Amino acid sequence: MKKSSDLRSSRRSFLKAGATALAGFYIVPRHVLGGSGFTAPSDQLRVAGIGVGGMGYNDISGVFKTGKVVFTHLCDVDDARAERARKDHPKARYVKDYRRLMEEASQFDAVTVSSTDHMHAVQALLAMKAGKHVYVQKPLTHDIYEARMLTEAAEKYKVVTQMGNQGSSGDGVRRMMEWYQAGLIGEATRVYSWTDRPVWPQGISWPKQAAPIPKGLDWELWLGTAPKRDFVDNLVPFNWRGWWDYGTGALGDMACHLMEAPYRVLNLGYPVSAEASVGSVYVGEFQRGYFPDSCPPSSHITLRFELPGGKTLPFHWMDGGIQPTRPEELGPNERMGDGGNGVIIEGTKGKMMCDTYGRNPRLLPATKMEEAQATAESITRIPGGEGGHYANWVEACIAGHGSKAYELLSSPFRIAGPLTEAVLMGNLAIRSYDYREPKADGGFTYPGRGIKLQWDGAAMEVKNFEPANQFVKREYPAGFTL
């Protein structure tokens, strides 16, 4: 496993390659893009989609619109959610179990995975073991351990990978990188990122009443790697995000879109510590609710990252409507971020701010923007920006592992994996905060509160609070494995 310093060195090499590569690689012939000994069987990529409703439908549509993809298979546990995709691709074979899908792996080259968070890792890894390129929705995985396994598997099996955080293909993050490398805000001292999500229920108890399983939904397959439970109302197709067994809360939903820009601008690695506080839920007069199945209604996470020279960078995450104090350089009527979401990077000489996906980057105070506009573009842009995120992956799949197109991927697992680990470290801190032990008098104590979790990123281990390590890796039920 790579150490934090090795990871930063690897990421620096990737960024250097991106900065010096030729732009407009999409129009270069495939035989030029291919690596040593590359032989192209076809200029059309055969793709299978796992999870094809909702965001999954957007993903397969985005991939298909590149004009270089044919869908051979569609896979979903819910017939109703899959209906629209099946109408769009009537010749694609439809199956409900991804394991049956992979029995026909010889018929496709790549797989999109847009299922629930708790199923990403097992589905993506099975495809990668079969030598298939994979596009996986954010967050890459449900657990830290799963993210590490996918990162290592991408290199082991020499496949082309991409996470579905489309802002990583946008111009905004690249412009911020150029500004930072030009020294326009000096050395970074602190980062804030925030969101107004969740927009689904969190901080609630699991429903006591079971509900009828909707027609066409295979509930056992939907549960997959999660513990067995009865079906309940208002869980699918969206509200599963607020339950720990299936989702990763507001942090998992939005941090890959918001933390990605500063993480990449500052070339960060694994965090070295994490701490959390969460919003309270009251179920009666002066009684704080305790709902261990559900993500909290709001949280404030502080991760710390090592910087060159022995310094550490505090990186704050806030959700549930919590926001940092407005910068003094921001005018009283100027919007902070995009209103509900945003990022601020503070430096020794100034500050940078952007919206979700790294959009609309600007310097604070605004007088610095003239200097920013004069900064030369040195990092290759992705054709189409955010909208080119799918094509960025498709072209690399066609060109092959190790090609120039491969080197220009925006969010391959070698980058997306460590980012996801950092994001999920925040959830580990939240769950440690709510970890409780019984007291002799019949009450409970919460030993994970008010402490800083010391994280060994290479070993994936909390060094000073053993109960936290149960949240690094889940145990799967029989029939599912990494």
SULGI-V829656 format. One record per residue. N is the residue number from 1. D_CENTER is the distance of its C-alpha to the mean C-alpha in Angstrom with 1 decimal. Layout:
# SULGI-V829656
n & d_center
N & D_CENTER
N & D_CENTER
This chain:
# SULGI-V829656
n & d_center
1 & 20.4
2 & 19.9
3 & 20.8
4 & 19.1
5 & 21.8
6 & 21.4
7 & 17.6
8 & 18.5
9 & 21.4
10 & 19.3
11 & 16.9
12 & 20.1
13 & 21.6
14 & 18.9
15 & 19.2
16 & 22.9
17 & 22.8
18 & 20.9
19 & 23.4
20 & 26.4
21 & 25.7
22 & 27.5
23 & 26.0
24 & 26.5
25 & 25.8
26 & 25.5
27 & 29.3
28 & 30.1
29 & 31.7
30 & 29.8
31 & 32.4
32 & 31.7
33 & 27.9
34 & 28.3
35 & 28.4
36 & 31.6
37 & 33.3
38 & 30.9
39 & 32.5
40 & 31.0
41 & 32.0
42 & 31.0
43 & 29.4
44 & 27.7
45 & 24.5
46 & 24.8
47 & 21.7
48 & 21.1
49 & 18.7
50 & 17.4
51 & 16.7
52 & 18.5
53 & 18.9
54 & 17.2
55 & 13.9
56 & 15.0
57 & 18.2
58 & 16.6
59 & 14.8
60 & 18.1
61 & 20.0
62 & 18.1
63 & 18.6
64 & 22.1
65 & 23.1
66 & 22.9
67 & 26.3
68 & 25.6
69 & 24.2
70 & 26.1
71 & 24.6
72 & 26.6
73 & 24.9
74 & 23.0
75 & 21.9
76 & 21.3
77 & 22.6
78 & 23.8
79 & 26.6
80 & 26.6
81 & 22.9
82 & 23.6
83 & 26.8
84 & 25.8
85 & 24.0
86 & 27.1
87 & 29.3
88 & 27.6
89 & 27.7
90 & 30.9
91 & 31.5
92 & 28.2
93 & 28.9
94 & 27.3
95 & 26.5
96 & 24.9
97 & 24.0
98 & 21.5
99 & 23.8
100 & 26.7
101 & 24.6
102 & 24.2
103 & 27.9
104 & 28.3
105 & 25.9
106 & 28.7
107 & 28.6
108 & 25.2
109 & 23.4
110 & 19.7
111 & 17.4
112 & 14.7
113 & 12.8
114 & 12.0
115 & 13.4
116 & 12.6
117 & 9.9
118 & 12.8
119 & 13.9
120 & 11.1
121 & 12.3
122 & 16.0
123 & 15.9
124 & 14.0
125 & 16.1
126 & 19.3
127 & 18.8
128 & 18.2
129 & 21.3
130 & 23.2
131 & 22.4
132 & 20.2
133 & 17.7
134 & 14.3
135 & 11.8
136 & 9.0
137 & 7.2
138 & 3.7
139 & 3.0
140 & 4.8
141 & 7.5
142 & 9.5
143 & 11.2
144 & 11.3
145 & 14.0
146 & 12.3
147 & 9.7
148 & 12.9
149 & 14.7
150 & 12.6
151 & 12.7
152 & 16.4
153 & 17.0
154 & 15.9
155 & 18.6
156 & 21.1
157 & 21.2
158 & 21.0
159 & 18.8
160 & 16.8
161 & 13.0
162 & 10.4
163 & 6.8
164 & 7.3
165 & 6.5
166 & 10.2
167 & 11.1
168 & 10.7
169 & 13.8
170 & 15.7
171 & 18.8
172 & 17.9
173 & 15.7
174 & 18.4
175 & 21.2
176 & 19.9
177 & 19.8
178 & 23.3
179 & 24.5
180 & 23.3
181 & 24.8
182 & 27.9
183 & 28.2
184 & 28.3
185 & 26.9
186 & 28.1
187 & 26.1
188 & 23.1
189 & 24.1
190 & 21.5
191 & 18.2
192 & 17.4
193 & 14.5
194 & 15.1
195 & 14.7
196 & 17.4
197 & 15.3
198 & 15.8
199 & 18.0
200 & 18.5
201 & 20.7
202 & 19.7
203 & 22.2
204 & 24.4
205 & 26.3
206 & 25.9
207 & 28.4
208 & 31.7
209 & 32.7
210 & 31.6
211 & 31.4
212 & 32.4
213 & 29.8
214 & 29.5
215 & 31.3
216 & 29.3
217 & 26.4
218 & 26.4
219 & 25.4
220 & 25.7
221 & 23.3
222 & 20.8
223 & 21.0
224 & 20.4
225 & 19.1
226 & 19.7
227 & 23.2
228 & 25.9
229 & 26.6
230 & 28.6
231 & 27.0
232 & 27.1
233 & 27.1
234 & 24.3
235 & 21.5
236 & 20.7
237 & 19.5
238 & 17.2
239 & 18.1
240 & 16.7
241 & 13.6
242 & 15.9
243 & 17.2
244 & 16.0
245 & 17.2
246 & 14.9
247 & 12.1
248 & 10.2
249 & 11.9
250 & 11.5
251 & 9.4
252 & 6.7
253 & 7.5
254 & 7.9
255 & 6.9
256 & 4.1
257 & 7.3
258 & 9.7
259 & 9.3
260 & 8.5
261 & 12.1
262 & 14.0
263 & 12.1
264 & 13.2
265 & 16.5
266 & 17.5
267 & 16.5
268 & 15.2
269 & 14.9
270 & 14.6
271 & 15.8
272 & 19.3
273 & 19.6
274 & 18.1
275 & 20.0
276 & 19.6
277 & 21.7
278 & 21.3
279 & 23.2
280 & 26.2
281 & 27.3
282 & 31.0
283 & 32.7
284 & 36.2
285 & 38.3
286 & 36.8
287 & 34.8
288 & 31.1
289 & 29.2
290 & 27.4
291 & 24.9
292 & 23.1
293 & 21.6
294 & 19.7
295 & 17.1
296 & 19.2
297 & 20.1
298 & 19.0
299 & 18.0
300 & 18.3
301 & 16.5
302 & 17.9
303 & 16.3
304 & 18.7
305 & 18.2
306 & 21.2
307 & 22.6
308 & 25.5
309 & 28.8
310 & 27.8
311 & 26.3
312 & 23.2
313 & 20.9
314 & 20.1
315 & 16.7
316 & 16.9
317 & 14.4
318 & 16.3
319 & 15.8
320 & 18.4
321 & 20.3
322 & 20.9
323 & 21.1
324 & 22.4
325 & 26.0
326 & 26.7
327 & 27.5
328 & 31.2
329 & 30.9
330 & 29.5
331 & 32.3
332 & 33.1
333 & 32.2
334 & 29.3
335 & 25.9
336 & 23.4
337 & 20.0
338 & 20.1
339 & 21.7
340 & 19.2
341 & 16.2
342 & 16.3
343 & 16.2
344 & 19.3
345 & 19.9
346 & 23.4
347 & 25.6
348 & 29.2
349 & 30.4
350 & 28.3
351 & 25.0
352 & 22.3
353 & 20.5
354 & 18.2
355 & 16.9
356 & 13.5
357 & 11.9
358 & 14.3
359 & 17.2
360 & 20.7
361 & 20.7
362 & 24.0
363 & 25.9
364 & 27.7
365 & 30.6
366 & 30.9
367 & 33.9
368 & 31.6
369 & 30.3
370 & 33.4
371 & 32.7
372 & 29.1
373 & 30.3
374 & 32.6
375 & 29.9
376 & 29.8
377 & 26.9
378 & 26.2
379 & 22.7
380 & 22.5
381 & 21.1
382 & 19.4
383 & 22.0
384 & 21.0
385 & 18.2
386 & 15.3
387 & 17.6
388 & 17.9
389 & 14.3
390 & 15.5
391 & 18.7
392 & 17.1
393 & 15.9
394 & 19.2
395 & 21.4
396 & 20.0
397 & 20.4
398 & 23.9
399 & 24.7
400 & 23.5
401 & 21.9
402 & 23.3
403 & 24.4
404 & 24.1
405 & 21.7
406 & 19.5
407 & 19.7
408 & 18.7
409 & 15.3
410 & 12.8
411 & 9.6
412 & 11.2
413 & 10.1
414 & 12.6
415 & 10.4
416 & 6.7
417 & 8.1
418 & 9.7
419 & 7.1
420 & 5.1
421 & 8.8
422 & 9.7
423 & 7.5
424 & 9.0
425 & 12.2
426 & 12.6
427 & 12.8
428 & 15.2
429 & 17.2
430 & 17.4
431 & 18.6
432 & 21.0
433 & 22.4
434 & 23.4
435 & 24.7
436 & 28.4
437 & 31.6
438 & 35.0
439 & 37.9
440 & 41.5
441 & 42.5
442 & 40.2
443 & 37.5
444 & 34.1
445 & 32.7
446 & 29.2
447 & 29.1
448 & 25.5
449 & 26.2
450 & 27.3
451 & 26.2
452 & 23.8
453 & 21.9
454 & 22.6
455 & 19.8
456 & 20.7
457 & 17.5
458 & 19.4
459 & 20.9
460 & 17.9
461 & 20.5
462 & 21.5
463 & 25.0
464 & 26.7
465 & 25.8
466 & 25.9
467 & 24.9
468 & 21.3
469 & 20.8
470 & 21.0
471 & 17.5
472 & 16.1
473 & 16.9
474 & 18.1
475 & 21.3
476 & 21.3
477 & 24.4
478 & 26.8
479 & 25.8
480 & 22.1
481 & 21.3
482 & 19.2
